[in-house]
Amino acid sequence: MAQIKITLVNSPIGRIPAQRKTVKALGLGKLNSSVVKEESAAIRGMVNSISHLVKVEEA
């Protein structure tokens, strides 16, 4: 299965709580932190909901 690299590029401070929880659930903490996840419908949905906060690349 394909993997994607997700990097937090904007701060979740001041965002609605659901978006902050999504950032935490993906394993992102500080700015410019990155995680590599298996691409699935669930992960894609999470990324789409916070697309203005993250950068996504193929890993």
MDAnalysis code that builds the backbone (N, CA, C; Angstrom):
import MDAnalysis as mda
import numpy as np

u = mda.Universe.empty(177, n_residues=59, atom_resindex=np.repeat(np.arange(59), 3), trajectory=True)
u.add_TopologyAttr("name", ["N", "CA", "C"] * 59)
u.add_TopologyAttr("resid", np.arange(1, 60))
u.add_TopologyAttr("resname", ["MET", "ALA", "GLN", "ILE", "LYS", "ILE", "THR", "LEU", "VAL", "ASN", "SER", "PRO", "ILE", "GLY", "ARG", "ILE", "PRO", "ALA", "GLN", "ARG", "LYS", "THR", "VAL", "LYS", "ALA", "LEU", "GLY", "LEU", "GLY", "LYS", "LEU", "ASN", "SER", "SER", "VAL", "VAL", "LYS", "GLU", "GLU", "SER", "ALA", "ALA", "ILE", "ARG", "GLY", "MET", "VAL", "ASN", "SER", "ILE", "SER", "HIS", "LEU", "VAL", "LYS", "VAL", "GLU", "GLU", "ALA"])
u.atoms.positions = np.array([
    [0.831, -1.184, 0.000],
    [0.000, 0.000, 0.000],
    [0.877, 1.250, 0.000],
    [0.390, 2.315, -0.558],
    [1.155, 3.562, -0.639],
    [1.225, 4.241, 0.724],
    [2.310, 4.949, 0.936],
    [2.470, 5.704, 2.167],
    [2.511, 7.187, 1.846],
    [2.024, 7.999, 2.786],
    [2.071, 9.446, 2.618],
    [2.775, 10.066, 3.822],
    [3.480, 11.149, 3.563],
    [4.163, 11.899, 4.613],
    [3.340, 13.155, 4.879],
    [2.950, 13.346, 6.122],
    [2.111, 14.476, 6.514],
    [2.939, 15.384, 7.410],
    [3.029, 16.666, 7.054],
    [3.824, 17.636, 7.797],
    [2.924, 18.785, 8.251],
    [3.011, 19.134, 9.529],
    [2.235, 20.246, 10.079],
    [2.946, 21.550, 9.729],
    [2.296, 22.418, 8.946],
    [2.940, 23.665, 8.515],
    [2.281, 24.904, 9.095],
    [1.052, 24.791, 9.592],
    [0.377, 25.911, 10.242],
    [-0.080, 25.477, 11.628],
    [-0.139, 26.417, 12.544],
    [-0.489, 26.117, 13.925],
    [-1.988, 25.854, 14.090],
    [-2.348, 24.862, 14.912],
    [-3.765, 24.614, 15.202],
    [-4.327, 25.542, 16.285],
    [-3.500, 26.438, 16.810],
    [-3.981, 27.374, 17.831],
    [-5.051, 28.270, 17.219],
    [-6.168, 28.402, 17.900],
    [-7.263, 29.243, 17.430],
    [-8.214, 28.528, 16.486],
    [-7.947, 27.269, 16.183],
    [-8.839, 26.482, 15.314],
    [-9.906, 25.815, 16.162],
    [-10.920, 25.293, 15.509],
    [-11.979, 24.630, 16.257],
    [-11.426, 23.351, 16.892],
    [-11.993, 22.936, 18.031],
    [-11.447, 21.777, 18.753],
    [-11.364, 20.497, 17.925],
    [-12.287, 20.272, 17.028],
    [-12.245, 19.060, 16.208],
    [-10.990, 19.030, 15.340],
    [-10.569, 20.182, 14.827],
    [-9.362, 20.232, 14.006],
    [-8.125, 20.011, 14.853],
    [-8.102, 20.551, 16.065],
    [-6.959, 20.334, 16.959],
    [-6.845, 18.867, 17.337],
    [-7.976, 18.219, 17.578],
    [-7.971, 16.792, 17.926],
    [-7.512, 15.940, 16.749],
    [-7.868, 16.349, 15.539],
    [-7.436, 15.618, 14.353],
    [-5.923, 15.705, 14.192],
    [-5.349, 16.881, 14.438],
    [-3.896, 17.049, 14.368],
    [-3.224, 16.115, 15.370],
    [-3.733, 16.060, 16.597],
    [-3.178, 15.180, 17.627],
    [-3.335, 13.717, 17.249],
    [-4.501, 13.357, 16.698],
    [-4.775, 11.965, 16.339],
    [-3.836, 11.471, 15.240],
    [-3.393, 12.366, 14.384],
    [-2.438, 11.993, 13.338],
    [-1.021, 11.866, 13.886],
    [-0.807, 12.298, 15.127],
    [0.516, 12.190, 15.735],
    [1.389, 13.402, 15.515],
    [0.780, 14.511, 15.145],
    [1.527, 15.743, 14.906],
    [1.497, 16.609, 16.151],
    [2.633, 17.161, 16.534],
    [2.698, 17.975, 17.736],
    [3.125, 19.397, 17.419],
    [4.413, 19.549, 17.169],
    [4.964, 20.872, 16.919],
    [4.946, 21.190, 15.430],
    [5.132, 22.460, 15.107],
    [5.233, 22.868, 13.706],
    [6.396, 22.148, 13.041],
    [6.219, 21.818, 11.801],
    [7.199, 21.124, 10.970],
    [7.454, 19.688, 11.409],
    [6.624, 19.161, 12.318],
    [6.752, 17.738, 12.642],
    [6.081, 16.935, 11.540],
    [6.606, 15.732, 11.286],
    [6.112, 14.904, 10.194],
    [5.838, 13.490, 10.682],
    [4.875, 12.843, 10.037],
    [4.598, 11.432, 10.272],
    [4.391, 10.764, 8.918],
    [4.703, 9.479, 8.863],
    [4.460, 8.694, 7.654],
    [3.358, 7.704, 7.990],
    [2.286, 7.732, 7.216],
    [1.121, 6.873, 7.452],
    [0.793, 6.107, 6.176],
    [0.172, 4.941, 6.373],
    [-0.375, 4.192, 5.240],
    [-1.562, 4.967, 4.689],
    [-1.648, 5.067, 3.389],
    [-2.760, 5.788, 2.780],
    [-4.016, 4.935, 2.843],
    [-5.058, 5.482, 3.454],
    [-6.352, 4.811, 3.540],
    [-7.434, 5.878, 3.490],
    [-8.661, 5.436, 3.376],
    [-9.779, 6.384, 3.313],
    [-9.885, 7.185, 4.606],
    [-9.638, 6.535, 5.734],
    [-9.734, 7.222, 7.029],
    [-8.671, 8.317, 7.155],
    [-7.439, 7.983, 6.799],
    [-6.350, 8.964, 6.880],
    [-6.582, 10.093, 5.895],
    [-7.025, 9.772, 4.671],
    [-7.311, 10.811, 3.675],
    [-8.403, 11.757, 4.167],
    [-9.425, 11.223, 4.815],
    [-10.494, 12.058, 5.359],
    [-9.992, 12.993, 6.440],
    [-9.118, 12.483, 7.301],
    [-8.538, 13.322, 8.350],
    [-7.693, 14.437, 7.745],
    [-6.889, 14.085, 6.748],
    [-6.025, 15.077, 6.094],
    [-6.874, 16.122, 5.375],
    [-7.953, 15.702, 4.726],
    [-8.807, 16.654, 4.016],
    [-9.468, 17.638, 4.969],
    [-9.772, 17.202, 6.190],
    [-10.435, 18.099, 7.135],
    [-9.486, 19.162, 7.690],
    [-8.183, 18.905, 7.630],
    [-7.209, 19.897, 8.110],
    [-6.205, 20.242, 7.011],
    [-6.666, 20.230, 5.773],
    [-5.767, 20.455, 4.635],
    [-5.097, 21.829, 4.667],
    [-5.727, 22.798, 5.329],
    [-5.145, 24.141, 5.419],
    [-4.016, 24.211, 6.457],
    [-3.828, 23.145, 7.240],
    [-2.800, 23.126, 8.269],
    [-1.612, 22.225, 7.926],
    [-1.783, 21.339, 6.953],
    [-0.756, 20.337, 6.677],
    [-0.308, 20.350, 5.215],
    [0.848, 19.737, 4.988],
    [1.375, 19.505, 3.650],
    [1.518, 18.001, 3.494],
    [1.061, 17.465, 2.361],
    [1.068, 16.028, 2.145],
    [1.950, 15.694, 0.954],
    [2.807, 14.686, 1.124],
    [3.687, 14.219, 0.054],
    [3.643, 12.709, 0.006],
    [3.962, 12.148, -1.152],
    [4.121, 10.689, -1.256],
    [5.430, 10.314, -0.573],
    [5.413, 9.219, 0.167],
    [6.628, 8.806, 0.882],
    [7.276, 7.630, 0.194],
])
